[in-house]
Amino acid sequence: MQVSELTPMRCTAWNTAEVEQSQRFDFYRSALCDSFAHLTPHKLSEEGNFFALVEHWSGDCGEFTRMVTSTHCVSRTRRDIAKGPDDHLYLNFIERGEMEFEQFGSRYLLRPGDLAMVDNAYVFQAQSNARDVHRHLAFRIDRQALRGNAADITQRFIKHELTPALRQTLAYLCRANQAWTAEHLARVVAAVRSLTLTIVSGHSEVEAHRTAILDRIKMLISAGMSNPEFSLDEVARSLKMSRRSVQKYLQANNLSFSTMLLDARLEQALLMFLRSNGRVCMEEISFRCGFGELSTFYRAFKARFGVPPAAYRDRLLNRS
């Protein structure tokens, strides 16, 4: 997989040290849990000083979040899900401290080096415990790339022979910083994804290669979708493949380029609805999502969701 063409990953940080101690948990709740991650935090005790440092890395090659916190609990409720829909799975790696995690009736006590898959489309609860500091990393995985539910996937990590290699790679990713080159970071992210897919799916070498190609196609679509002229030919050129070969990869997985591109643009529109809180007009959203004409955006959105985009946005924001 060639990664040198990808743009550098963006790092956004939230640090409670920037505010007064009495305001730190409220800052954590409003700046991170309510507006970004859509989680409900619970402070377990008034004793001691609460702190949290959260770094969110995102780019064409993938997305992960690194957290350093004191002891507390977070849950993803039905209200959180309604406020911030998220159909992805997240591979959680505990670097330091412990985490008590519960989802789908399964409970885990995760210690340093342990892995667990979390399904953000459903409610869960997680309590981070540490004498001094708790550290963990959450790595986003597209649902369609995996087979099985989150609980089953977590069990596969326990006994797979490649899990030690995945654990070491995640531990290395926890050290990511701005001094890393874009290519190096992209390769580490790609290694995490490749090992995860191999462990979970049991792919043969040929199947693993096909999965890597599909993953790369999705990255390129995400990077190029804001351009109304973005086409399958550009994907093929970036992959150094023929147009027909790319089509075969997609057809083998019951996918099409046009559908994937439209899905990516509509998903981006939904994210803009949430993050802009209604402050960005429909014309601007349509433009940023790569629709050449506002009317095209309206038709595509209504065909997918049954209502015009403005009505959907108002309904979504009213829920919050």
HUSUL-V910446 format. One record per residue. SS is DSSP state (H for helix, E for strand, L for the rest). Layout:
ss
SS
SS
This chain:
ss
L
L
L
L
L
L
L
L
L
E
E
E
E
E
E
H
H
H
L
L
H
H
H
H
H
H
H
H
H
H
H
H
H
H
H
H
H
L
L
E
E
E
L
L
L
L
L
L
L
L
L
E
E
E
E
E
E
E
E
L
L
E
E
E
E
E
E
E
E
L
L
E
E
E
E
E
L
H
H
H
H
H
H
L
L
L
L
L
E
E
E
E
E
E
E
E
L
E
E
E
E
E
E
L
L
E
E
E
E
E
L
L
L
L
E
E
E
E
E
L
L
L
L
E
E
E
E
E
E
L
L
L
L
E
E
E
E
E
E
E
E
L
H
H
H
L
L
L
L
H
H
H
H
H
H
H
H
H
H
L
L
L
H
H
H
H
H
H
H
H
H
H
H
L
L
L
L
L
L
L
L
H
H
H
H
H
H
H
H
H
H
H
H
H
H
H
H
H
H
H
H
L
L
L
H
H
H
H
H
H
H
H
H
H
H
H
H
H
H
H
H
H
H
H
L
L
L
L
L
L
L
H
H
H
H
H
H
H
H
L
L
L
H
H
H
H
H
H
H
H
H
L
L
L
L
L
H
H
H
H
H
H
H
H
H
H
H
H
H
H
H
H
H
H
H
H
L
L
L
L
L
H
H
H
H
H
H
H
L
L
L
L
L
H
H
H
H
H
H
H
H
H
H
H
H
L
L
L
H
H
H
H
H
H
H
H
H
H
H
L
